Amino acid sequence: MPQLLYLCAVRAFVTYSPWPREVFQSINIVRGRGSAGTSSPNRSAPGEEQPVMSPQTRRATLVGLGALALGALGAVAMVVAHFRPEPGSHSALAIGGPFTLTASDGRTVSDRSFRGKWLLVYFGYTYCPDVCPTTLNDIAEALGKLGPIADRITPLFVTVDPERDTPEVLARYVKSFDPRIVGLTGTPEQIADVAREYRVYFKKHPTGKNPDDYLVDHSSILYVMDPEGRYVTLISAEQKPGQIAARLRQLISQSS
């Protein structure tokens, strides 16, 4: 029963979320099953009396399941509300917008600085232990697979940790993956603004007593913007480099 409620909550999120369905293709729900030819350890052997649940236990179980269902639906509601378009928006999925940030080479740039290029935008930070370096490495490999088409794309790595990710730190970091990746940082207020424009969730998670002892929880997704700065689609960060390259090649060829 708890698994059923969980599946219902996930299905509700996929159904009512404004995100494209392709984002959810990498979500796998693994449910335990007994091996073929064996009995589940919770199943009574033939001839054994089936256990009977007392009324008190049944009542407590139903109350617990009800609370679980309400909690799951509440979580779904909060996530969907977080990605709801702003009032007055002309788009069913308002993603992207104007920003002013500092590039890893020290230049002050805005969204208009990248007009004429397809953008592959990713939010993360240099102290990220695994997801960010893996994704940036995948982006670098995807660019290599695209050949000359890659010249039409500018990957942007926007930090969600502006306190530690200075332009100098970002410059060393993105260069270790691919010099074509542009790192962007700014004041905490500027980062909060651009994250809001792209519907990015991030939050500090303390790991020790010192001010720098923290990680940052953040959403992990690739945003594709066209040469006019308009949102096109999302690509799951779970996609392999070949899949990312194939999707970008398709989008660029369709626009020609």
C-alpha positions, 0 to 999 in steps of 0.5 A: 500500500505505501508503494501504491501511494508513492507511485500515485504521488509520482504519477500526479507530479508527472501529470500536472507538472509543467515540465516536458515529459522527456524530463521524466524518462530517466526516472526509474521506480524500482520495486522489490520482487521475489525471485522466480520459483521462490516464495516471498518471505512475508507469504505464509506457507501452504496450510499455515493460518494467515495472520489476522490484523486486530481492529486497533492495528488496522485503525493505526495502519490506516491513519498512518497511510492517510498521513503518508498520502497527505504528505506525498500530495503536499510535497507534489503540490509544493514542487508544482507550485515552485514551477508555476508560471508567474502571473501575466506570463505569456508562456505555459512554461516561463523559463529564462529571462534577463540577467547580469552576472560576472563571467569567469574571465572577469567580464560583466555579461548579460543574457544579451551577451550570448545572442546568436548562440544556442545556450546549454545552461546548467546550475551547480557549483565547484565544490559539488562532489559528484553530480556537477563534475559528471554533468560538465564532463558529459557536456564536454564529451557532447560538444566533441561529438557535435563537431563543427555544430558545437561552434554554434553552442555556448555552455553556461555553468551558473554557480549556486555558491557565489560566496566561494565560486569567484571568477578565478575559481570558476575559470580554473574549474570550467577550463578543466572540462572544456574551455568552451564552457563559460562560468558565471557568478555574481552577488548572492542577490544576482544568483537568486534572481537568475535561479528564479528566472530558470526555476532552479531550486538550491539551498545550503546544507551545513556539514560542519561548524566552520562557515565554509563547511557546507554543501548546496542542494540544487536541482540538476537539469540542462536548459536549452535556449535558442539564439534569441534567448528563448527557452526551447526545452530541458534535457535530463542531466541523466542523459549520456553524452551521445544522447545530449549531442543527438538532441542538440543536433536535432534542435539546431537542424530543425531550426535551420 
